[in-house]
Amino acid sequence: MTHAMSESVEQVHLSLGKARELAIAALKSLKFTHEDASIVADHLVDGATRGVTFGSLPRILSIAEKMAESGDRRRPIEVLRDTPVSALIDGGDNVGYVVAYRATAMAVAKAKQSGIAIVGGRNTFYTGLFSYYMEMATRENLVAFAVGNGPGVVATEGAIDPRVGTNPISFGFPSKEGKPVIWDIGTSAIMHGEVQLHRRIGEPLPEGVAIDKEGRPTRDPSEALAGAIKTWGGYRGSGLAIVVQMLGAMCDCPVISPGMTEMAYLVVVIDPKVLMPEGQYPERVDELAHALKSARPLDPEHPVRLPFERSAEQRAARRKADSITVPKRVFDSLTAMAAKAAH
């Protein structure tokens, strides 16, 4: 779940093209290659069209802060192990938007060849919206599942001290009508990037999503970052967060990341043809989608929706309008970064 910014936060309107240009220029100030900057920018602008503010252009500032704290330790991405159905990638401390993109592309190619594939990436950070990678698979009529673990910023149910990451989990299912069913959630009550954005623009957090270092409820983003984010759903969400943390550890990385590095991304891609005749599975997805949407809604003003449907509708509307918004404080910071890259 994402949380909307207050209407009092000043916004800047940008065309999609201008937003992409600004993102690429700002990333180049961090010595990103044009290819990698383009991969990240496309992902961030897509997030903006879907209304995921923290997962759009503000993330560049978080990338810059992380690199300033740890230093630029990037090295070439390396494939450590490779089989017809699997691979392990060392991300070389490159940003996860690039590492996960390459891991997913590799998994898609292997699944199309062998029917199923599992690819893991390690030594990375900030992987973005997992639904973006699920669409890479569903566009090829493939089913996909991905998880990502990270540093201890979330306290499991009943604990004060953070021990797991925000730990997203996502599934993607292709549709014959071109409307994939995608479920993409973080296992925390609020995403770490949202807390960072609230701190950046001076907005308090929603109630009940974080605690300070003594375990007291807090709406102060700085106190939350020094304390812990909570999981959602009590022990159920907490258990799912633990499961994702352990799945990420399969990428031959620490069970608990020592910081905003050594994070893991694990993706499994399946070609439905290994189990049923070609072309029939997307039809089954459509059949279920129509059945679900035909159910009578509790509130006639709010029809039954499928996962990802609202997100896709918002993206289509913003693409048609060719307009997104960025908090002005974020826009000013990115503009300053872009100016440095130009000199």
Salt bridges, closest charged atoms under 4 A:
GLU21 OE1 - LYS18 NZ 3.91
GLU35 OE2 - ARG102 NH2 4.00
ASP36 OD1 - ARG102 NH2 3.01
ASP42 OD1 - ARG20 NE 2.57
ASP46 OD2 - ARG50 NH1 3.56
ASP46 OD1 - ARG315 NH1 3.03
ASP46 OD1 - ARG319 NH2 3.49
GLU65 OE1 - ARG199 NH2 3.49
GLU65 OE2 - ARG200 NH1 2.78
ASP72 OD2 - ARG74 NH2 2.69
ASP82 OD1 - LYS110 NZ 2.64
ASP90 OD1 - ARG75 NH2 3.13
ASP90 OD2 - ARG122 NH2 3.65
ASP93 OD2 - LYS66 NZ 3.00
ASP93 OD2 - ARG73 NE 3.40
GLU135 OE2 - ARG315 NH2 2.84
GLU140 OE1 - LYS112 NZ 2.96
GLU177 OE2 - HIS290 NE2 2.92
GLU207 OE2 - ARG219 NH1 3.89
ASP212 OD2 - ARG216 NE 2.90
ASP252 OD2 - ARG81 NH2 3.24
ASP252 OD2 - ARG122 NH1 2.96
ASP271 OD2 - LYS273 NZ 2.75
GLU283 OE2 - LYS176 NZ 3.92
ASP299 OD2 - HIS302 ND1 2.85
GLU309 OE2 - LYS293 NZ 2.86
GLU313 OE1 - ARG305 NH1 2.85
ASP332 OD2 - LYS328 NZ 2.82
